[in-house]
């Protein structure tokens, strides 16, 4: 038996996961996403990253970025190293890809602000 | 009409001000938005983490993405927004407001029939929590640390201690850890955490950052730069327990010890403030005790989610656009002491209260509570809650028009506790 808290939405349901004979019984979740989260937490915990990337523009020293999909929790710091090695040199906008398929994990690093287009 | 005359002036360009301006415009009003900073978006500009927008957009967005969507809505409607403009004074004259503002163009006066105060909240500072010792650099509020890290790209700490378990502190614990700083621990004077449960999990436990409840910082050390802090256990009255003090070496102390609604302009207008929320007393239309002055978002009460701020501000903006001087017929909404607060604090029976959103927080952690709404001692509505926690705001939609209220009605919210009081684990 494992207890955790669902982080999918702000509701923060307290989850109880019982494993018996390969079957997972999840209780405490208010919706389907809570069950999916609980199963993923046990088998392959995944997280997203929200961070910034350096730019070449002095008026906007850093640009907010995030991942387009979740990555294995254990790879967070590997991906942070990749992101911190990059300097953005063009005026990218919200949703533009900064690093495609980072470390072949199936997620892109994308800009999460139009800051570089707004401040010129 | 003179070009400086509007139906609604919104003060503040964060999520509350943006939503209020858009909804006031959609209700047909001529709107002006005034923002003191260079860019619209308010604090969301530096809240680069995700989790915003699940309620409003059905998507998980970062703060900048959420703010920029709201700004796009403002621009689509060509609503004028004056940035780098600071309101210095508001006068009320014959039922209208004269808003004095200063900007790079000099001083200007704008006139309006209704005013929406969307001035947000401010962080409680080190001075307000009475920490003793020297005055070295390296003591920041969580919001200041967030500004340095996420907007300026400068890491404000290599090895830090966080005092207070508010959400911004938890978010910054994760953020600084991601950028390579060491977060030695989050210390909370209260016996229960202040932030959302999910933030304890995804910001602290995911990164093995320890949380110490019933602990506080009693002293700071260092001349030019912070070199360490003294941590002590506190008793149930939040007083340090003698003999428990120990020194922790660190180069920064980050404070996440609470947010206070910003109401300097409201107070200047003589708006009545609720000592519980520290925001204006308002009715179901978000109108304060001063006719024509509306309050919304975190200026009204501190919300957990930007989505709730937008929802509440949209209601305030619409009400401000529809504001006519027809006089008010107030009915008080009373809340028992199990509530930390309840908003709105009153209803105006001269206006419709058919779909009124009520926001509240419980005073303590409660399991199996039953919320009861009664009118003159008679139960008219109830709802069960498996658990209530002060950090997690609750919202209810109620049709008060169906209750046949009068100014003399005793409208009362109470919490019946079956499971008794329980402290968080």
Interface residues (C-beta under 8 A of the other chain):
Chain A: X4 X5 X6 X7 X9 X10 X12 X14 X47 X48 X49 X50 X51 X52 X54 X61 X62 X64 X66 X73 X76 X77 X80 X84 X94 X112 X113 X114 X115 X118 X119
Chain B: X39 X48 X49 X50 X51 X54 X61 X62 X64 X65 X68 X149 X150 X151 X152 X153 X175 X178 X179 X196 X197 X198 X200 X201 X202 X206 X304 X305 X392
